[in-house]
């Protein structure tokens, strides 16, 4: 069995009418321009909400949309769903079942395969027997999931749901794929901006805490005669043994030294 046979997902292409083509193009233009405008000053959550909202306008037949973003681990671990937003309340339990309960569903499959995934009958779709059965009981029968790709990296996914069967045809896949490209860039840039800001915050905190850490290392050296590196290692060991942040341990050590000095020089 080939991969395509194991993962049947794309519908047979049908020829859309002129009216349908106009509606699709209008929706696509609205969605792309809306995401581009929002991306300029939005945070990740706000941007995801905008992408979800514009997707609901751009793709015909959608009853609810969710946009999920993946974590970008730097320790070699596998990416995971970090957060998601939805345009309708009925989508939230669907995503919870997909990501947290069963670990299967169209979104996870599209991330794995790096291509759009379609289902027009979730209740009988053998790719996700547990997820499909649960979602069908919620009255949702059609799904379209689109990976958000930057080169070969998946940064998230757009998930469209509908109550009727066989809602998402070739035109929906085409529009969704076109819309997913600028959305992926916007989401990725927003993630990078958030991470850059977090790095700057960490560096600023490190700079603020450096003087007291240097003072504590100096105190340890004066008491023990060790090198600067050994003094830092001893300070770090205290931090780890007490499960306390390094700068807090350093501050405590400095304050203790000040109290001792004041006690020695105070009149009896």
Residue frames relative to the residue before (quaternion, step in Angstrom):
aa qw qx qy qz dx dy dz
X 1.0000 0.0000 0.0000 0.0000 0.00 0.00 0.00
X 0.3597 -0.7366 0.5307 0.2154 3.57 -0.82 0.94
X 0.6798 -0.4774 0.3584 0.4261 3.54 -1.32 0.25
X 0.6488 0.5243 -0.3235 0.4467 3.58 0.97 -0.83
X 0.6542 0.4942 -0.3160 0.4774 3.59 1.06 -0.71
X 0.6712 0.5033 -0.3017 0.4529 3.56 1.04 -0.76
X 0.7896 0.2117 -0.1038 0.5666 3.55 1.13 -0.69
X 0.0044 -0.8157 0.5783 -0.0120 3.62 0.41 1.12
X 0.0991 0.8489 -0.5121 0.0860 3.57 -0.52 1.05
X 0.7438 0.4189 -0.2593 0.4517 3.62 0.80 -0.83
X 0.4305 -0.7111 0.4892 0.2640 3.59 -0.86 0.91
X 0.5943 -0.5421 0.4491 0.3890 3.53 -1.31 0.32
X 0.4680 -0.6991 0.4657 0.2746 3.55 -0.86 0.98
X 0.0743 -0.7654 0.6383 0.0346 3.53 -1.05 0.89
X 0.5209 -0.6524 0.4542 0.3109 3.57 -1.13 0.58
X 0.2934 -0.7751 0.5284 0.1839 3.63 -0.51 1.13
X 0.5244 -0.6074 0.4895 0.3413 3.57 -1.21 0.46
X 0.6690 -0.4945 0.3649 0.4180 3.57 -1.29 0.29
X 0.6367 0.5336 -0.3219 0.4541 3.55 1.04 -0.81
X 0.6480 0.5094 -0.3118 0.4728 3.56 1.01 -0.83
X 0.6355 0.5336 -0.3304 0.4497 3.59 0.97 -0.83
X 0.6507 0.5144 -0.3160 0.4606 3.58 0.95 -0.89
X 0.6598 0.5096 -0.3081 0.4583 3.57 0.95 -0.90
X 0.6475 0.5235 -0.3124 0.4572 3.56 0.98 -0.87
X 0.6825 0.4854 -0.2961 0.4592 3.57 0.87 -0.96
X 0.6294 0.5256 -0.3355 0.4637 3.59 1.00 -0.77
X 0.6641 0.5048 -0.3041 0.4600 3.56 0.92 -0.88
X 0.6497 0.5188 -0.3149 0.4577 3.55 0.99 -0.84
X 0.6636 0.4986 -0.3121 0.4622 3.58 0.87 -0.89
X 0.6472 0.5189 -0.3208 0.4570 3.57 0.95 -0.87
X 0.6837 0.5022 -0.2912 0.4422 3.55 0.87 -0.94
X 0.6816 0.4901 -0.2977 0.4546 3.57 0.83 -0.96
X 0.6800 0.4762 -0.3003 0.4697 3.60 0.86 -0.92
X 0.6464 0.5289 -0.3249 0.4437 3.59 1.01 -0.75
X 0.6654 0.4860 -0.3054 0.4772 3.58 0.92 -0.87
X 0.6406 0.5336 -0.3286 0.4438 3.58 0.94 -0.86
X 0.6772 0.4848 -0.2956 0.4679 3.57 0.95 -0.87
X 0.6753 0.5022 -0.2994 0.4495 3.58 0.93 -0.86
X 0.6293 0.5906 -0.3374 0.3760 3.58 0.99 -0.84
X 0.5540 0.6592 -0.3924 0.3233 3.57 1.12 -0.62
X 0.8485 0.0858 -0.0243 0.5216 3.59 0.86 -0.86
X 0.5066 0.6871 -0.4039 0.3288 3.58 1.21 0.22
X 0.4362 -0.6260 0.5699 0.3050 3.49 -1.33 0.41
X 0.7300 -0.4370 0.2816 0.4438 3.56 -1.30 0.17
X 0.6875 0.4862 -0.3014 0.4473 3.61 0.78 -0.96
X 0.6576 0.5010 -0.3085 0.4706 3.56 0.95 -0.85
X 0.6583 0.5087 -0.3117 0.4590 3.55 0.99 -0.81
X 0.6324 0.5240 -0.3333 0.4630 3.60 0.97 -0.81
X 0.6451 0.5131 -0.3203 0.4669 3.57 0.97 -0.83
X 0.6482 0.5105 -0.3193 0.4661 3.59 1.01 -0.78
X 0.6401 0.5195 -0.3239 0.4642 3.58 0.94 -0.86
X 0.6526 0.5116 -0.3143 0.4621 3.59 0.93 -0.89
X 0.6783 0.5018 -0.2958 0.4479 3.58 0.90 -0.91
X 0.6910 0.4632 -0.2846 0.4764 3.57 0.91 -0.87
X 0.5896 0.5523 -0.3723 0.4569 3.60 1.11 -0.55
X 0.6398 0.5314 -0.3220 0.4524 3.56 0.98 -0.85
X 0.6665 0.4746 -0.3003 0.4903 3.59 1.13 -0.61
X 0.7163 0.5038 -0.2619 0.4056 3.56 0.96 -0.90
X 0.7619 0.3627 -0.1944 0.5001 3.60 0.95 -0.82
X 0.4229 -0.7272 0.4768 0.2549 3.62 -0.66 1.05
X 0.8211 0.3190 -0.2181 0.4201 3.54 -1.20 0.67
X 0.4842 0.6858 -0.4311 0.3308 3.60 1.24 -0.05
X 0.1979 -0.7620 0.6045 0.1216 3.56 -1.06 0.84
X 0.7981 -0.0518 0.0397 0.5990 3.57 1.17 -0.47
X 0.1424 -0.7902 0.5947 0.0411 3.55 -1.10 0.81
X 0.0685 -0.7496 0.6550 0.0667 3.53 -1.22 0.65
X 0.1359 -0.7529 0.6363 0.0989 3.54 -1.16 0.63
X 0.1295 -0.7964 0.5902 0.0262 3.53 -0.75 1.14
X 0.1716 -0.7673 0.6095 0.1016 3.55 -1.11 0.71
X 0.3677 -0.7366 0.5318 0.1982 3.54 -1.02 0.88
X 0.4986 -0.5933 0.5305 0.3435 3.53 -1.25 0.49
X 0.2656 -0.7421 0.5904 0.1736 3.58 -1.24 0.42
X 0.0904 -0.8461 0.5224 0.0551 3.61 0.40 1.16
X 0.2731 -0.7641 0.5664 0.1443 3.54 -1.10 0.78
X 0.6240 0.5654 -0.3328 0.4244 3.59 1.26 -0.02
X 0.6374 -0.5592 0.3236 0.4198 3.58 1.25 0.27
X 0.5211 0.6324 -0.4250 0.3846 3.60 1.23 -0.10
X 0.6194 -0.5681 0.3946 0.3713 3.56 -1.27 0.42
X 0.5341 -0.6018 0.4717 0.3607 3.61 -1.08 0.61
X 0.0899 -0.7809 0.6158 0.0549 3.56 -1.17 0.54
X 0.6049 -0.5273 0.4311 0.4126 3.54 -1.28 0.29
X 0.2392 -0.8084 0.5279 0.1033 3.55 -0.52 1.21
X 0.7726 -0.1631 0.1415 0.5970 3.57 0.95 -0.89
X 0.0391 -0.7872 0.6136 0.0476 3.54 -1.26 0.32
X 0.1879 -0.7496 0.6236 0.1177 3.52 -1.28 0.50
X 0.1729 -0.7918 0.5817 0.0691 3.57 -1.18 0.55
X 0.4518 -0.6941 0.4988 0.2555 3.54 -1.20 0.61
X 0.7832 0.1994 -0.1028 0.5799 3.60 1.21 -0.36
X 0.5869 -0.6206 0.3931 0.3403 3.56 -1.04 0.77
X 0.6370 0.5531 -0.3563 0.4016 3.62 0.98 -0.70
X 0.5978 0.5803 -0.3591 0.4206 3.60 1.23 -0.42
X 0.5958 0.6197 -0.3690 0.3533 3.60 1.01 -0.73
X 0.6926 0.4380 -0.3095 0.4823 3.65 0.78 -0.80
X 0.5773 0.5709 -0.3808 0.4425 3.60 1.14 -0.54
X 0.6965 0.4576 -0.2770 0.4782 3.57 0.84 -0.95
X 0.6143 0.5424 -0.3494 0.4543 3.57 1.05 -0.69
X 0.6446 0.5048 -0.3093 0.4837 3.59 1.00 -0.84
X 0.6747 0.5128 -0.2935 0.4423 3.57 0.94 -0.91
X 0.7891 0.3620 -0.1792 0.4628 3.57 0.71 -1.08
X 0.8085 0.3391 -0.1391 0.4604 3.56 0.86 -0.96
X 0.7317 0.4355 -0.2483 0.4618 3.60 0.99 -0.75
X 0.8432 0.1829 -0.0546 0.5026 3.58 0.61 -1.14
X 0.2885 -0.7726 0.5205 0.2213 3.61 1.07 -0.55
X 0.6681 0.4082 -0.3221 0.5322 3.57 1.07 0.76
X 0.3869 0.7033 -0.5373 0.2589 3.55 -1.17 0.60
X 0.7271 -0.4660 0.2824 0.4177 3.58 -1.26 0.26
X 0.6234 0.5428 -0.3545 0.4370 3.60 1.00 -0.72
X 0.6911 0.4726 -0.2813 0.4688 3.57 0.81 -0.98
X 0.6377 0.5197 -0.3277 0.4645 3.58 1.07 -0.68
X 0.6682 0.4883 -0.3171 0.4631 3.60 0.91 -0.83
X 0.6140 0.5244 -0.3454 0.4782 3.59 1.12 -0.60
X 0.6596 0.5154 -0.3012 0.4567 3.56 0.98 -0.87
X 0.7666 0.3768 -0.1871 0.4851 3.59 0.88 -0.99
X 0.3043 -0.7777 0.4886 0.2528 3.59 1.29 -0.37
X 0.6714 0.4185 -0.3248 0.5181 3.58 0.93 0.89
X 0.6442 -0.5269 0.3638 0.4184 3.61 -1.17 0.36
X 0.1404 -0.7650 0.6260 0.0567 3.55 -1.17 0.74
X 0.0752 -0.8076 0.5848 -0.0125 3.56 -0.81 1.07
X 0.0417 0.7552 -0.6541 -0.0123 3.53 -1.22 0.65
X 0.1992 -0.7928 0.5675 0.0982 3.54 -0.97 0.92
X 0.7595 0.2078 -0.1416 0.5999 3.57 1.33 0.04
X 0.1476 -0.8514 0.4974 0.0767 3.57 0.46 1.23
X 0.6324 0.5772 -0.3389 0.3899 3.58 0.99 -0.77
X 0.7763 0.2889 -0.1621 0.5364 3.59 1.12 -0.59
X 0.4403 0.6998 -0.4567 0.3283 3.60 1.25 0.21
X 0.3385 -0.7949 0.4767 0.1621 3.56 -0.46 1.28
X 0.5184 0.6380 -0.4311 0.3720 3.61 1.19 -0.15
X 0.7950 0.1142 -0.0328 0.5949 3.58 1.08 -0.72
X 0.0929 -0.8620 0.4934 0.0706 3.62 0.54 1.09
X 0.6948 0.4553 -0.2929 0.4735 3.60 0.93 -0.77
X 0.6687 0.4926 -0.2928 0.4737 3.57 0.90 -0.95
X 0.6808 0.5174 -0.3006 0.4223 3.58 0.81 -1.02
X 0.6616 0.5121 -0.3075 0.4533 3.56 0.95 -0.87
X 0.6659 0.4997 -0.3069 0.4611 3.56 0.94 -0.87
X 0.6871 0.4848 -0.2904 0.4567 3.59 0.89 -0.93
X 0.6157 0.5473 -0.3495 0.4463 3.60 1.04 -0.72
X 0.6372 0.5218 -0.3296 0.4616 3.58 1.06 -0.68
X 0.6360 0.4942 -0.3241 0.4963 3.57 1.26 -0.34
X 0.5693 -0.6309 0.3585 0.3864 3.58 1.32 0.02
X 0.5657 0.5811 -0.3892 0.4368 3.60 1.27 0.19
X 0.1001 -0.8506 0.5162 0.0016 3.59 -0.64 1.11
X 0.7756 0.2838 -0.1662 0.5387 3.61 1.13 -0.52
X 0.0124 -0.7933 0.6086 -0.0136 3.56 -1.13 0.73
X 0.0401 -0.7478 0.6620 0.0307 3.51 -1.24 0.65
X 0.0329 -0.8003 0.5985 -0.0179 3.57 -0.67 1.12
X 0.1072 -0.8044 0.5844 -0.0051 3.54 -0.89 1.05
X 0.3559 -0.7369 0.5244 0.2354 3.61 -0.71 0.97
X 0.3097 -0.6962 0.6120 0.2120 3.55 -1.18 0.65
X 0.0446 -0.8501 0.5214 -0.0584 3.54 -0.24 1.35
X 0.0585 -0.7205 0.6893 0.0489 3.51 -1.17 0.85
X 0.7686 -0.1276 0.0083 0.6268 3.57 -0.16 1.33
X 0.7846 -0.2653 0.2056 0.5213 3.61 -0.62 -1.07
X 0.5789 0.6039 -0.3648 0.4088 3.59 1.27 0.01
X 0.2704 -0.7393 0.5959 0.1589 3.56 -0.90 0.97
X 0.1459 -0.8136 0.5597 0.0596 3.59 -0.63 1.12
X 0.7964 -0.1247 0.0869 0.5853 3.59 1.25 -0.22
X 0.2843 -0.7449 0.5729 0.1898 3.55 -1.26 -0.37
X 0.2866 -0.7001 0.6259 0.1897 3.52 -1.32 0.56
X 0.0851 -0.8072 0.5841 0.0043 3.58 -0.83 1.02
X 0.1070 -0.7948 0.5973 0.0123 3.54 -0.69 1.18
X 0.0722 -0.8007 0.5946 0.0111 3.57 -0.96 0.90
X 0.0443 -0.7825 0.6210 0.0132 3.55 -1.20 0.65
X 0.5275 -0.6547 0.4489 0.3026 3.56 -1.14 0.66
X 0.6880 0.4739 -0.2878 0.4682 3.60 1.04 -0.70
X 0.5567 -0.5899 0.4675 0.3514 3.56 -1.32 0.26
X 0.8732 0.1367 -0.0701 0.4625 3.54 -1.33 0.46
X 0.2173 0.8156 -0.5062 0.1770 3.55 0.94 0.89
X 0.7785 0.3747 -0.1814 0.4697 3.57 0.87 -0.96
X 0.0922 -0.8114 0.5772 0.0013 3.53 -0.36 1.32
X 0.7865 -0.3217 0.2382 0.4702 3.53 -1.32 -0.29
X 0.6251 0.5401 -0.3555 0.4374 3.60 1.03 -0.69
X 0.6436 0.5164 -0.3210 0.4649 3.59 1.01 -0.77
X 0.6376 0.5197 -0.3232 0.4678 3.57 1.01 -0.82
X 0.6588 0.5190 -0.3052 0.4511 3.56 0.94 -0.91
X 0.6777 0.4777 -0.2939 0.4755 3.57 0.83 -0.97
X 0.6626 0.5217 -0.3094 0.4394 3.55 0.89 -0.92
X 0.6596 0.5046 -0.3105 0.4625 3.57 0.94 -0.86
X 0.6478 0.5085 -0.3189 0.4692 3.58 1.01 -0.79
X 0.6823 0.4898 -0.2793 0.4654 3.55 0.95 -0.89
X 0.6280 0.5740 -0.3384 0.4021 3.60 1.05 -0.75
X 0.5984 0.6009 -0.3712 0.3783 3.61 1.08 -0.61
X 0.7197 0.3819 -0.2771 0.5093 3.66 0.69 -0.89
X 0.5949 0.5634 -0.3703 0.4376 3.58 1.10 -0.60
X 0.6417 0.5271 -0.3262 0.4516 3.59 0.97 -0.83
X 0.6498 0.5126 -0.3173 0.4630 3.57 0.95 -0.87
X 0.6640 0.5096 -0.3039 0.4550 3.57 0.93 -0.90
X 0.6650 0.4959 -0.3027 0.4692 3.58 0.91 -0.92
X 0.6555 0.5149 -0.3129 0.4553 3.57 0.92 -0.91
X 0.6702 0.4946 -0.3040 0.4625 3.59 0.88 -0.90
X 0.6360 0.5189 -0.3308 0.4656 3.57 1.03 -0.76
X 0.6316 0.5251 -0.3277 0.4669 3.58 1.02 -0.80
X 0.6689 0.5019 -0.3022 0.4576 3.56 0.89 -0.95
X 0.6374 0.5250 -0.3292 0.4579 3.58 1.02 -0.75
X 0.6494 0.5068 -0.3172 0.4700 3.58 0.96 -0.86
X 0.6711 0.4922 -0.3039 0.4636 3.58 0.92 -0.87
X 0.6354 0.5248 -0.3299 0.4605 3.58 1.04 -0.75
X 0.6487 0.5055 -0.3161 0.4729 3.57 0.99 -0.81
X 0.6418 0.5176 -0.3253 0.4629 3.58 1.01 -0.78
X 0.6379 0.5206 -0.3236 0.4662 3.58 1.02 -0.78
X 0.6414 0.5116 -0.3207 0.4733 3.59 0.96 -0.86
X 0.6413 0.5207 -0.3272 0.4588 3.60 0.95 -0.84
X 0.6575 0.5049 -0.3138 0.4629 3.58 0.95 -0.86
X 0.6570 0.5028 -0.3138 0.4660 3.57 0.97 -0.83
X 0.6430 0.5187 -0.3261 0.4596 3.59 0.99 -0.80
X 0.6528 0.4970 -0.3205 0.4734 3.57 0.98 -0.81
X 0.6310 0.5343 -0.3328 0.4534 3.56 1.03 -0.77
X 0.6591 0.5014 -0.3074 0.4686 3.57 0.99 -0.83
X 0.6437 0.5224 -0.3179 0.4602 3.57 1.03 -0.77
X 0.7325 0.4334 -0.2311 0.4713 3.56 1.03 -0.82
X 0.5008 0.7031 -0.4108 0.2934 3.58 1.20 -0.41
X 0.6517 0.5277 -0.3579 0.4107 3.67 0.81 -0.80
X 0.6909 0.4630 -0.3000 0.4672 3.61 0.86 -0.88
X 0.6116 0.5306 -0.3551 0.4672 3.60 1.10 -0.60
X 0.6450 0.5110 -0.3206 0.4691 3.59 0.98 -0.83
X 0.6336 0.5284 -0.3310 0.4580 3.59 1.02 -0.78
X 0.6624 0.5051 -0.3060 0.4610 3.57 0.96 -0.90
X 0.6316 0.5156 -0.3367 0.4711 3.59 1.00 -0.76
X 0.6356 0.5327 -0.3243 0.4551 3.59 1.02 -0.79
X 0.6365 0.5218 -0.3231 0.4671 3.57 1.03 -0.79
X 0.6516 0.5067 -0.3120 0.4704 3.58 0.95 -0.90
X 0.6543 0.5096 -0.3171 0.4600 3.60 0.94 -0.81
X 0.6569 0.5148 -0.3173 0.4503 3.58 0.96 -0.85
X 0.6924 0.4782 -0.2756 0.4648 3.56 1.05 -0.76
X 0.8194 0.2937 -0.1097 0.4798 3.58 0.93 -0.88
X 0.4091 -0.7305 0.4618 0.2928 3.59 1.18 -0.43
X 0.4468 0.6977 -0.4555 0.3257 3.61 1.22 0.30
X 0.6174 -0.5370 0.4220 0.3904 3.56 -1.33 0.17
X 0.6906 -0.4584 0.3516 0.4351 3.54 -1.33 0.18
X 0.6621 0.5094 -0.3095 0.4543 3.59 0.91 -0.91
X 0.6654 0.4871 -0.3042 0.4769 3.59 0.98 -0.85
X 0.6198 0.5423 -0.3427 0.4519 3.56 1.07 -0.68
X 0.6482 0.5013 -0.3116 0.4811 3.56 1.01 -0.82
X 0.6345 0.5325 -0.3314 0.4517 3.60 0.96 -0.83
X 0.6564 0.5019 -0.3150 0.4669 3.59 0.96 -0.84
X 0.6391 0.5159 -0.3238 0.4697 3.57 1.00 -0.80
X 0.6598 0.5053 -0.3047 0.4652 3.58 0.97 -0.83
X 0.6278 0.5341 -0.3333 0.4577 3.60 1.04 -0.75
X 0.6302 0.5154 -0.3286 0.4787 3.58 1.03 -0.79
X 0.6354 0.5379 -0.3200 0.4523 3.56 0.97 -0.90
X 0.6937 0.4746 -0.2778 0.4652 3.59 0.86 -0.93
X 0.6747 0.5009 -0.3082 0.4460 3.60 0.91 -0.87
X 0.7251 0.3978 -0.2323 0.5119 3.59 1.10 -0.67
X 0.3278 -0.7585 0.4908 0.2764 3.57 1.32 -0.16
X 0.4855 0.6310 -0.4260 0.4297 3.52 1.00 0.99
X 0.5798 -0.6017 0.4124 0.3630 3.57 -1.02 0.76
X 0.6314 -0.5904 0.3632 0.3476 3.52 -1.11 0.83
X 0.6992 0.4718 -0.2946 0.4492 3.60 0.82 -0.91
X 0.6047 0.5411 -0.3589 0.4612 3.60 1.15 -0.52
X 0.6380 0.5088 -0.3162 0.4839 3.59 1.00 -0.84
X 0.6496 0.5176 -0.3173 0.4577 3.56 0.96 -0.87
X 0.6494 0.5164 -0.3137 0.4616 3.59 0.94 -0.88
X 0.6456 0.5184 -0.3161 0.4632 3.58 0.99 -0.84
X 0.6589 0.5167 -0.3040 0.4544 3.57 0.98 -0.87
X 0.6519 0.5041 -0.3086 0.4750 3.57 1.00 -0.85
X 0.6687 0.4947 -0.3086 0.4614 3.61 0.87 -0.89
X 0.6240 0.5291 -0.3348 0.4675 3.57 1.05 -0.73
X 0.6561 0.5058 -0.3091 0.4671 3.60 0.98 -0.84
X 0.6323 0.5250 -0.3277 0.4660 3.59 1.05 -0.78
X 0.6558 0.5095 -0.3188 0.4569 3.60 0.89 -0.86
X 0.6490 0.5130 -0.3194 0.4621 3.57 0.97 -0.82
X 0.6572 0.5044 -0.3123 0.4649 3.57 0.97 -0.85
X 0.6495 0.5092 -0.3164 0.4677 3.58 0.99 -0.82
X 0.6474 0.5165 -0.3234 0.4577 3.60 1.01 -0.76
X 0.6584 0.5105 -0.3222 0.4495 3.61 0.99 -0.74
X 0.7684 0.3825 -0.1978 0.4734 3.56 1.02 -0.77
X 0.5141 0.6375 -0.4299 0.3801 3.58 1.26 0.00
X 0.5350 -0.6354 0.4392 0.3423 3.62 -1.03 0.70
X 0.3782 -0.7313 0.5222 0.2224 3.60 -0.98 0.79
